């Protein structure tokens, strides 16, 4: 359990190399205009992660799974 939390915390807190091919799109060049959207998505992700870790610290849960983060 601690390993799952540590792994998720690492992924959230460290930049990950991108292996995407192709030209840099306008969405990258105009990133500043999308910061509010990104901020909201990150806040949602951290809130969901907090729910999952709290549930598992209490002995596990059938209600929350890591798939909830991936599917959204």
PyMOL Python script that loads the backbone (N, CA, C, O; Angstrom):
from pymol import cmd

cmd.read_pdbstr("""\
ATOM      1  N   UNK A   1       0.822  -1.188   0.000  1.00  0.00           N
ATOM      2  CA  UNK A   1       0.000   0.000   0.000  1.00  0.00           C
ATOM      3  C   UNK A   1       0.863   1.247   0.000  1.00  0.00           C
ATOM      4  O   UNK A   1       0.623   2.185  -0.761  1.00  0.00           O
ATOM      5  N   UNK A   2       1.865   1.249   0.857  1.00  0.00           N
ATOM      6  CA  UNK A   2       2.758   2.401   0.918  1.00  0.00           C
ATOM      7  C   UNK A   2       3.464   2.588  -0.417  1.00  0.00           C
ATOM      8  O   UNK A   2       3.713   3.715  -0.844  1.00  0.00           O
ATOM      9  N   UNK A   3       3.786   1.467  -1.077  1.00  0.00           N
ATOM     10  CA  UNK A   3       4.434   1.543  -2.387  1.00  0.00           C
ATOM     11  C   UNK A   3       3.543   2.207  -3.421  1.00  0.00           C
ATOM     12  O   UNK A   3       4.022   2.997  -4.235  1.00  0.00           O
ATOM     13  N   UNK A   4       2.254   1.898  -3.400  1.00  0.00           N
ATOM     14  CA  UNK A   4       1.310   2.517  -4.331  1.00  0.00           C
ATOM     15  C   UNK A   4       1.250   4.018  -4.103  1.00  0.00           C
ATOM     16  O   UNK A   4       1.309   4.800  -5.052  1.00  0.00           O
ATOM     17  N   UNK A   5       1.133   4.417  -2.844  1.00  0.00           N
ATOM     18  CA  UNK A   5       1.080   5.838  -2.527  1.00  0.00           C
ATOM     19  C   UNK A   5       2.374   6.531  -2.929  1.00  0.00           C
ATOM     20  O   UNK A   5       2.340   7.618  -3.505  1.00  0.00           O
ATOM     21  N   UNK A   6       3.510   5.916  -2.631  1.00  0.00           N
ATOM     22  CA  UNK A   6       4.805   6.515  -2.982  1.00  0.00           C
ATOM     23  C   UNK A   6       4.942   6.651  -4.492  1.00  0.00           C
ATOM     24  O   UNK A   6       5.438   7.666  -4.980  1.00  0.00           O
ATOM     25  N   UNK A   7       4.508   5.641  -5.232  1.00  0.00           N
ATOM     26  CA  UNK A   7       4.582   5.702  -6.691  1.00  0.00           C
ATOM     27  C   UNK A   7       3.704   6.794  -7.264  1.00  0.00           C
ATOM     28  O   UNK A   7       4.135   7.534  -8.148  1.00  0.00           O
ATOM     29  N   UNK A   8       2.483   6.905  -6.777  1.00  0.00           N
ATOM     30  CA  UNK A   8       1.586   7.955  -7.255  1.00  0.00           C
ATOM     31  C   UNK A   8       2.100   9.336  -6.878  1.00  0.00           C
ATOM     32  O   UNK A   8       2.017  10.272  -7.673  1.00  0.00           O
ATOM     33  N   UNK A   9       2.631   9.465  -5.668  1.00  0.00           N
ATOM     34  CA  UNK A   9       3.183  10.752  -5.241  1.00  0.00           C
ATOM     35  C   UNK A   9       4.365  11.146  -6.118  1.00  0.00           C
ATOM     36  O   UNK A   9       4.519  12.316  -6.469  1.00  0.00           O
ATOM     37  N   UNK A  10       5.199  10.170  -6.473  1.00  0.00           N
ATOM     38  CA  UNK A  10       6.344  10.450  -7.340  1.00  0.00           C
ATOM     39  C   UNK A  10       5.878  10.927  -8.711  1.00  0.00           C
ATOM     40  O   UNK A  10       6.400  11.909  -9.238  1.00  0.00           O
ATOM     41  N   UNK A  11       4.907  10.240  -9.283  1.00  0.00           N
ATOM     42  CA  UNK A  11       4.418  10.619 -10.613  1.00  0.00           C
ATOM     43  C   UNK A  11       3.793  12.000 -10.622  1.00  0.00           C
ATOM     44  O   UNK A  11       3.939  12.746 -11.590  1.00  0.00           O
ATOM     45  N   UNK A  12       3.101  12.343  -9.554  1.00  0.00           N
ATOM     46  CA  UNK A  12       2.448  13.643  -9.479  1.00  0.00           C
ATOM     47  C   UNK A  12       3.465  14.764  -9.283  1.00  0.00           C
ATOM     48  O   UNK A  12       3.285  15.865  -9.804  1.00  0.00           O
ATOM     49  N   UNK A  13       4.520  14.489  -8.543  1.00  0.00           N
ATOM     50  CA  UNK A  13       5.447  15.556  -8.165  1.00  0.00           C
ATOM     51  C   UNK A  13       6.668  15.699  -9.064  1.00  0.00           C
ATOM     52  O   UNK A  13       7.418  16.662  -8.911  1.00  0.00           O
ATOM     53  N   UNK A  14       6.894  14.778  -9.992  1.00  0.00           N
ATOM     54  CA  UNK A  14       8.082  14.851 -10.841  1.00  0.00           C
ATOM     55  C   UNK A  14       7.686  14.942 -12.318  1.00  0.00           C
ATOM     56  O   UNK A  14       6.770  14.255 -12.770  1.00  0.00           O
ATOM     57  N   UNK A  15       8.378  15.786 -13.045  1.00  0.00           N
ATOM     58  CA  UNK A  15       8.105  15.851 -14.480  1.00  0.00           C
ATOM     59  C   UNK A  15       8.471  14.532 -15.151  1.00  0.00           C
ATOM     60  O   UNK A  15       9.420  13.857 -14.753  1.00  0.00           O
ATOM     61  N   UNK A  16       7.718  14.187 -16.152  1.00  0.00           N
ATOM     62  CA  UNK A  16       7.935  12.937 -16.867  1.00  0.00           C
ATOM     63  C   UNK A  16       8.346  13.263 -18.293  1.00  0.00           C
ATOM     64  O   UNK A  16       7.792  14.163 -18.924  1.00  0.00           O
ATOM     65  N   UNK A  17       9.322  12.521 -18.791  1.00  0.00           N
ATOM     66  CA  UNK A  17       9.778  12.735 -20.166  1.00  0.00           C
ATOM     67  C   UNK A  17       8.647  12.417 -21.133  1.00  0.00           C
ATOM     68  O   UNK A  17       7.882  11.474 -20.928  1.00  0.00           O
ATOM     69  N   UNK A  18       8.555  13.197 -22.160  1.00  0.00           N
ATOM     70  CA  UNK A  18       7.526  12.991 -23.174  1.00  0.00           C
ATOM     71  C   UNK A  18       8.157  12.381 -24.412  1.00  0.00           C
ATOM     72  O   UNK A  18       9.220  12.818 -24.853  1.00  0.00           O
ATOM     73  N   UNK A  19       7.512  11.385 -24.965  1.00  0.00           N
ATOM     74  CA  UNK A  19       8.019  10.730 -26.157  1.00  0.00           C
ATOM     75  C   UNK A  19       7.114  10.990 -27.357  1.00  0.00           C
ATOM     76  O   UNK A  19       7.111  10.218 -28.315  1.00  0.00           O
ATOM     77  N   UNK A  20       6.355  12.068 -27.305  1.00  0.00           N
ATOM     78  CA  UNK A  20       5.447  12.394 -28.402  1.00  0.00           C
ATOM     79  C   UNK A  20       6.243  12.872 -29.608  1.00  0.00           C
ATOM     80  O   UNK A  20       7.232  13.594 -29.476  1.00  0.00           O
ATOM     81  N   UNK A  21       5.799  12.461 -30.762  1.00  0.00           N
ATOM     82  CA  UNK A  21       6.426  12.895 -32.008  1.00  0.00           C
ATOM     83  C   UNK A  21       5.580  13.984 -32.642  1.00  0.00           C
ATOM     84  O   UNK A  21       4.398  14.129 -32.329  1.00  0.00           O
ATOM     85  N   UNK A  22       6.182  14.732 -33.516  1.00  0.00           N
ATOM     86  CA  UNK A  22       5.430  15.712 -34.284  1.00  0.00           C
ATOM     87  C   UNK A  22       5.739  17.133 -33.890  1.00  0.00           C
ATOM     88  O   UNK A  22       6.571  17.410 -33.027  1.00  0.00           O
ATOM     89  N   UNK A  23       5.041  18.013 -34.553  1.00  0.00           N
ATOM     90  CA  UNK A  23       5.229  19.445 -34.350  1.00  0.00           C
ATOM     91  C   UNK A  23       4.624  19.889 -33.021  1.00  0.00           C
ATOM     92  O   UNK A  23       3.679  19.286 -32.513  1.00  0.00           O
ATOM     93  N   UNK A  24       5.188  20.949 -32.479  1.00  0.00           N
ATOM     94  CA  UNK A  24       4.622  21.565 -31.283  1.00  0.00           C
ATOM     95  C   UNK A  24       3.360  22.293 -31.712  1.00  0.00           C
ATOM     96  O   UNK A  24       3.396  23.142 -32.603  1.00  0.00           O
ATOM     97  N   UNK A  25       2.243  21.959 -31.075  1.00  0.00           N
ATOM     98  CA  UNK A  25       0.969  22.557 -31.455  1.00  0.00           C
ATOM     99  C   UNK A  25       0.702  23.869 -30.758  1.00  0.00           C
ATOM    100  O   UNK A  25       1.441  24.283 -29.864  1.00  0.00           O
ATOM    101  N   UNK A  26      -0.362  24.514 -31.180  1.00  0.00           N
ATOM    102  CA  UNK A  26      -0.757  25.793 -30.598  1.00  0.00           C
ATOM    103  C   UNK A  26      -1.103  25.648 -29.116  1.00  0.00           C
ATOM    104  O   UNK A  26      -0.904  26.580 -28.338  1.00  0.00           O
ATOM    105  N   UNK A  27      -1.622  24.481 -28.725  1.00  0.00           N
ATOM    106  CA  UNK A  27      -1.942  24.261 -27.314  1.00  0.00           C
ATOM    107  C   UNK A  27      -0.696  24.339 -26.437  1.00  0.00           C
ATOM    108  O   UNK A  27      -0.791  24.697 -25.263  1.00  0.00           O
ATOM    109  N   UNK A  28       0.457  24.015 -26.985  1.00  0.00           N
ATOM    110  CA  UNK A  28       1.711  24.128 -26.236  1.00  0.00           C
ATOM    111  C   UNK A  28       2.193  25.568 -26.251  1.00  0.00           C
ATOM    112  O   UNK A  28       2.604  26.104 -25.221  1.00  0.00           O
ATOM    113  N   UNK A  29       2.145  26.187 -27.409  1.00  0.00           N
ATOM    114  CA  UNK A  29       2.600  27.568 -27.526  1.00  0.00           C
ATOM    115  C   UNK A  29       1.742  28.525 -26.707  1.00  0.00           C
ATOM    116  O   UNK A  29       2.224  29.568 -26.264  1.00  0.00           O
ATOM    117  N   UNK A  30       0.484  28.180 -26.503  1.00  0.00           N
ATOM    118  CA  UNK A  30      -0.452  29.040 -25.790  1.00  0.00           C
ATOM    119  C   UNK A  30      -0.816  28.442 -24.425  1.00  0.00           C
ATOM    120  O   UNK A  30      -1.953  28.560 -23.970  1.00  0.00           O
ATOM    121  N   UNK A  31       0.148  27.809 -23.792  1.00  0.00           N
ATOM    122  CA  UNK A  31      -0.106  27.125 -22.526  1.00  0.00           C
ATOM    123  C   UNK A  31      -0.632  28.072 -21.451  1.00  0.00           C
ATOM    124  O   UNK A  31      -1.481  27.686 -20.648  1.00  0.00           O
ATOM    125  N   UNK A  32      -0.144  29.284 -21.430  1.00  0.00           N
ATOM    126  CA  UNK A  32      -0.544  30.260 -20.409  1.00  0.00           C
ATOM    127  C   UNK A  32      -2.064  30.441 -20.382  1.00  0.00           C
ATOM    128  O   UNK A  32      -2.651  30.624 -19.315  1.00  0.00           O
ATOM    129  N   UNK A  33      -2.689  30.391 -21.542  1.00  0.00           N
ATOM    130  CA  UNK A  33      -4.137  30.590 -21.614  1.00  0.00           C
ATOM    131  C   UNK A  33      -4.917  29.422 -21.010  1.00  0.00           C
ATOM    132  O   UNK A  33      -6.099  29.563 -20.697  1.00  0.00           O
ATOM    133  N   UNK A  34      -4.267  28.275 -20.846  1.00  0.00           N
ATOM    134  CA  UNK A  34      -4.950  27.076 -20.355  1.00  0.00           C
ATOM    135  C   UNK A  34      -4.595  26.736 -18.911  1.00  0.00           C
ATOM    136  O   UNK A  34      -5.028  25.702 -18.401  1.00  0.00           O
ATOM    137  N   UNK A  35      -3.821  27.580 -18.247  1.00  0.00           N
ATOM    138  CA  UNK A  35      -3.371  27.262 -16.892  1.00  0.00           C
ATOM    139  C   UNK A  35      -4.524  27.055 -15.919  1.00  0.00           C
ATOM    140  O   UNK A  35      -4.430  26.199 -15.040  1.00  0.00           O
ATOM    141  N   UNK A  36      -5.605  27.810 -16.048  1.00  0.00           N
ATOM    142  CA  UNK A  36      -6.749  27.617 -15.150  1.00  0.00           C
ATOM    143  C   UNK A  36      -7.352  26.228 -15.329  1.00  0.00           C
ATOM    144  O   UNK A  36      -7.728  25.584 -14.350  1.00  0.00           O
ATOM    145  N   UNK A  37      -7.445  25.762 -16.579  1.00  0.00           N
ATOM    146  CA  UNK A  37      -7.959  24.411 -16.824  1.00  0.00           C
ATOM    147  C   UNK A  37      -7.041  23.372 -16.208  1.00  0.00           C
ATOM    148  O   UNK A  37      -7.501  22.442 -15.546  1.00  0.00           O
ATOM    149  N   UNK A  38      -5.731  23.532 -16.427  1.00  0.00           N
ATOM    150  CA  UNK A  38      -4.767  22.583 -15.888  1.00  0.00           C
ATOM    151  C   UNK A  38      -4.813  22.580 -14.362  1.00  0.00           C
ATOM    152  O   UNK A  38      -4.741  21.523 -13.735  1.00  0.00           O
ATOM    153  N   UNK A  39      -4.932  23.763 -13.772  1.00  0.00           N
ATOM    154  CA  UNK A  39      -4.981  23.870 -12.322  1.00  0.00           C
ATOM    155  C   UNK A  39      -6.196  23.121 -11.772  1.00  0.00           C
ATOM    156  O   UNK A  39      -6.097  22.421 -10.764  1.00  0.00           O
ATOM    157  N   UNK A  40      -7.330  23.271 -12.434  1.00  0.00           N
ATOM    158  CA  UNK A  40      -8.536  22.566 -12.012  1.00  0.00           C
ATOM    159  C   UNK A  40      -8.396  21.058 -12.126  1.00  0.00           C
ATOM    160  O   UNK A  40      -8.851  20.322 -11.250  1.00  0.00           O
ATOM    161  N   UNK A  41      -7.770  20.593 -13.200  1.00  0.00           N
ATOM    162  CA  UNK A  41      -7.572  19.159 -13.388  1.00  0.00           C
ATOM    163  C   UNK A  41      -6.625  18.592 -12.341  1.00  0.00           C
ATOM    164  O   UNK A  41      -6.846  17.494 -11.830  1.00  0.00           O
ATOM    165  N   UNK A  42      -5.575  19.332 -12.022  1.00  0.00           N
ATOM    166  CA  UNK A  42      -4.630  18.877 -11.006  1.00  0.00           C
ATOM    167  C   UNK A  42      -5.298  18.848  -9.638  1.00  0.00           C
ATOM    168  O   UNK A  42      -5.094  17.908  -8.871  1.00  0.00           O
ATOM    169  N   UNK A  43      -6.088  19.861  -9.327  1.00  0.00           N
ATOM    170  CA  UNK A  43      -6.807  19.892  -8.045  1.00  0.00           C
ATOM    171  C   UNK A  43      -7.763  18.709  -7.948  1.00  0.00           C
ATOM    172  O   UNK A  43      -7.862  18.081  -6.894  1.00  0.00           O
ATOM    173  N   UNK A  44      -8.470  18.396  -9.035  1.00  0.00           N
ATOM    174  CA  UNK A  44      -9.375  17.246  -9.053  1.00  0.00           C
ATOM    175  C   UNK A  44      -8.593  15.961  -8.818  1.00  0.00           C
ATOM    176  O   UNK A  44      -8.987  15.126  -8.003  1.00  0.00           O
ATOM    177  N   UNK A  45      -7.476  15.804  -9.538  1.00  0.00           N
ATOM    178  CA  UNK A  45      -6.655  14.599  -9.421  1.00  0.00           C
ATOM    179  C   UNK A  45      -6.175  14.406  -7.983  1.00  0.00           C
ATOM    180  O   UNK A  45      -6.269  13.307  -7.437  1.00  0.00           O
ATOM    181  N   UNK A  46      -5.661  15.475  -7.372  1.00  0.00           N
ATOM    182  CA  UNK A  46      -5.155  15.370  -6.008  1.00  0.00           C
ATOM    183  C   UNK A  46      -6.273  15.068  -5.015  1.00  0.00           C
ATOM    184  O   UNK A  46      -6.056  14.336  -4.050  1.00  0.00           O
ATOM    185  N   UNK A  47      -7.461  15.618  -5.237  1.00  0.00           N
ATOM    186  CA  UNK A  47      -8.603  15.335  -4.375  1.00  0.00           C
ATOM    187  C   UNK A  47      -8.990  13.862  -4.461  1.00  0.00           C
ATOM    188  O   UNK A  47      -9.234  13.218  -3.441  1.00  0.00           O
ATOM    189  N   UNK A  48      -9.045  13.332  -5.679  1.00  0.00           N
ATOM    190  CA  UNK A  48      -9.377  11.916  -5.862  1.00  0.00           C
ATOM    191  C   UNK A  48      -8.294  11.024  -5.260  1.00  0.00           C
ATOM    192  O   UNK A  48      -8.602  10.013  -4.627  1.00  0.00           O
ATOM    193  N   UNK A  49      -7.041  11.391  -5.452  1.00  0.00           N
ATOM    194  CA  UNK A  49      -5.935  10.626  -4.885  1.00  0.00           C
ATOM    195  C   UNK A  49      -6.017  10.619  -3.362  1.00  0.00           C
ATOM    196  O   UNK A  49      -5.763   9.594  -2.728  1.00  0.00           O
ATOM    197  N   UNK A  50      -6.366  11.746  -2.783  1.00  0.00           N
ATOM    198  CA  UNK A  50      -6.518  11.853  -1.328  1.00  0.00           C
ATOM    199  C   UNK A  50      -7.639  10.920  -0.846  1.00  0.00           C
ATOM    200  O   UNK A  50      -7.487  10.265   0.185  1.00  0.00           O
ATOM    201  N   UNK A  51      -8.750  10.852  -1.571  1.00  0.00           N
ATOM    202  CA  UNK A  51      -9.852   9.955  -1.194  1.00  0.00           C
ATOM    203  C   UNK A  51      -9.398   8.498  -1.207  1.00  0.00           C
ATOM    204  O   UNK A  51      -9.713   7.729  -0.299  1.00  0.00           O
ATOM    205  N   UNK A  52      -8.654   8.130  -2.250  1.00  0.00           N
ATOM    206  CA  UNK A  52      -8.192   6.748  -2.380  1.00  0.00           C
ATOM    207  C   UNK A  52      -7.227   6.395  -1.260  1.00  0.00           C
ATOM    208  O   UNK A  52      -7.371   5.351  -0.625  1.00  0.00           O
ATOM    209  N   UNK A  53      -6.244   7.253  -1.012  1.00  0.00           N
ATOM    210  CA  UNK A  53      -5.254   6.941   0.023  1.00  0.00           C
ATOM    211  C   UNK A  53      -5.886   6.922   1.412  1.00  0.00           C
ATOM    212  O   UNK A  53      -5.511   6.098   2.245  1.00  0.00           O
ATOM    213  N   UNK A  54      -6.828   7.807   1.673  1.00  0.00           N
ATOM    214  CA  UNK A  54      -7.516   7.806   2.970  1.00  0.00           C
ATOM    215  C   UNK A  54      -8.307   6.518   3.151  1.00  0.00           C
ATOM    216  O   UNK A  54      -8.299   5.932   4.234  1.00  0.00           O
ATOM    217  N   UNK A  55      -8.985   6.075   2.104  1.00  0.00           N
ATOM    218  CA  UNK A  55      -9.761   4.835   2.183  1.00  0.00           C
ATOM    219  C   UNK A  55      -8.850   3.643   2.438  1.00  0.00           C
ATOM    220  O   UNK A  55      -9.182   2.780   3.251  1.00  0.00           O
ATOM    221  N   UNK A  56      -7.716   3.577   1.766  1.00  0.00           N
ATOM    222  CA  UNK A  56      -6.814   2.447   1.942  1.00  0.00           C
ATOM    223  C   UNK A  56      -6.073   2.496   3.268  1.00  0.00           C
ATOM    224  O   UNK A  56      -5.741   1.448   3.821  1.00  0.00           O
ATOM    225  N   UNK A  57      -5.809   3.673   3.784  1.00  0.00           N
ATOM    226  CA  UNK A  57      -5.198   3.775   5.112  1.00  0.00           C
ATOM    227  C   UNK A  57      -6.135   3.215   6.175  1.00  0.00           C
ATOM    228  O   UNK A  57      -5.690   2.710   7.206  1.00  0.00           O
ATOM    229  N   UNK A  58      -7.424   3.311   5.916  1.00  0.00           N
ATOM    230  CA  UNK A  58      -8.427   2.800   6.848  1.00  0.00           C
ATOM    231  C   UNK A  58      -8.714   1.326   6.673  1.00  0.00           C
ATOM    232  O   UNK A  58      -9.647   0.818   7.296  1.00  0.00           O
ATOM    233  N   UNK A  59      -7.962   0.619   5.859  1.00  0.00           N
ATOM    234  CA  UNK A  59      -8.144  -0.822   5.723  1.00  0.00           C
ATOM    235  C   UNK A  59      -8.622  -1.273   4.364  1.00  0.00           C
ATOM    236  O   UNK A  59      -8.959  -2.445   4.192  1.00  0.00           O
ATOM    237  N   UNK A  60      -8.663  -0.401   3.415  1.00  0.00           N
ATOM    238  CA  UNK A  60      -9.062  -0.800   2.077  1.00  0.00           C
ATOM    239  C   UNK A  60     -10.442  -0.302   1.724  1.00  0.00           C
ATOM    240  O   UNK A  60     -11.194   0.170   2.576  1.00  0.00           O
ATOM    241  N   UNK A  61     -10.759  -0.419   0.452  1.00  0.00           N
ATOM    242  CA  UNK A  61     -12.047   0.077  -0.001  1.00  0.00           C
ATOM    243  C   UNK A  61     -12.411  -0.564  -1.327  1.00  0.00           C
ATOM    244  O   UNK A  61     -11.563  -0.741  -2.201  1.00  0.00           O
ATOM    245  N   UNK A  62     -13.672  -0.907  -1.464  1.00  0.00           N
ATOM    246  CA  UNK A  62     -14.188  -1.350  -2.758  1.00  0.00           C
ATOM    247  C   UNK A  62     -14.727  -0.169  -3.551  1.00  0.00           C
ATOM    248  O   UNK A  62     -15.004  -0.279  -4.746  1.00  0.00           O
ATOM    249  N   UNK A  63     -14.871   0.961  -2.870  1.00  0.00           N
ATOM    250  CA  UNK A  63     -15.453   2.149  -3.494  1.00  0.00           C
ATOM    251  C   UNK A  63     -14.450   2.900  -4.367  1.00  0.00           C
ATOM    252  O   UNK A  63     -14.825   3.471  -5.390  1.00  0.00           O
ATOM    253  N   UNK A  64     -13.169   2.903  -3.966  1.00  0.00           N
ATOM    254  CA  UNK A  64     -12.156   3.678  -4.676  1.00  0.00           C
ATOM    255  C   UNK A  64     -11.070   2.764  -5.224  1.00  0.00           C
ATOM    256  O   UNK A  64     -10.587   1.868  -4.532  1.00  0.00           O
ATOM    257  N   UNK A  65     -10.695   3.004  -6.477  1.00  0.00           N
ATOM    258  CA  UNK A  65      -9.594   2.271  -7.095  1.00  0.00           C
ATOM    259  C   UNK A  65      -8.750   3.238  -7.909  1.00  0.00           C
ATOM    260  O   UNK A  65      -9.197   4.333  -8.251  1.00  0.00           O
ATOM    261  N   UNK A  66      -7.531   2.825  -8.214  1.00  0.00           N
ATOM    262  CA  UNK A  66      -6.661   3.674  -9.028  1.00  0.00           C
ATOM    263  C   UNK A  66      -7.220   3.857 -10.438  1.00  0.00           C
ATOM    264  O   UNK A  66      -6.891   4.836 -11.107  1.00  0.00           O
ATOM    265  N   UNK A  67      -8.056   2.931 -10.896  1.00  0.00           N
ATOM    266  CA  UNK A  67      -8.674   3.070 -12.221  1.00  0.00           C
ATOM    267  C   UNK A  67      -9.521   4.328 -12.320  1.00  0.00           C
ATOM    268  O   UNK A  67      -9.716   4.855 -13.415  1.00  0.00           O
ATOM    269  N   UNK A  68     -10.025   4.815 -11.197  1.00  0.00           N
ATOM    270  CA  UNK A  68     -10.831   6.036 -11.204  1.00  0.00           C
ATOM    271  C   UNK A  68     -10.003   7.220 -11.688  1.00  0.00           C
ATOM    272  O   UNK A  68     -10.535   8.132 -12.321  1.00  0.00           O
ATOM    273  N   UNK A  69      -8.717   7.211 -11.396  1.00  0.00           N
ATOM    274  CA  UNK A  69      -7.845   8.299 -11.833  1.00  0.00           C
ATOM    275  C   UNK A  69      -7.516   8.171 -13.310  1.00  0.00           C
ATOM    276  O   UNK A  69      -7.430   9.172 -14.021  1.00  0.00           O
ATOM    277  N   UNK A  70      -7.334   6.956 -13.766  1.00  0.00           N
ATOM    278  CA  UNK A  70      -6.936   6.711 -15.151  1.00  0.00           C
ATOM    279  C   UNK A  70      -8.098   6.947 -16.101  1.00  0.00           C
ATOM    280  O   UNK A  70      -7.917   7.536 -17.167  1.00  0.00           O
ATOM    281  N   UNK A  71      -9.277   6.500 -15.734  1.00  0.00           N
ATOM    282  CA  UNK A  71     -10.438   6.597 -16.612  1.00  0.00           C
ATOM    283  C   UNK A  71     -10.913   8.024 -16.820  1.00  0.00           C
ATOM    284  O   UNK A  71     -11.576   8.311 -17.817  1.00  0.00           O
ATOM    285  N   UNK A  72     -10.594   8.914 -15.912  1.00  0.00           N
ATOM    286  CA  UNK A  72     -11.045  10.290 -16.032  1.00  0.00           C
ATOM    287  C   UNK A  72      -9.939  11.140 -16.547  1.00  0.00           C
ATOM    288  O   UNK A  72     -10.117  12.345 -16.722  1.00  0.00           O
TER     289      UNK A  72
END
""", "prot")
cmd.dss("prot")
cmd.show_as("cartoon", "prot")
cmd.util.cbc("prot")
cmd.orient("prot")
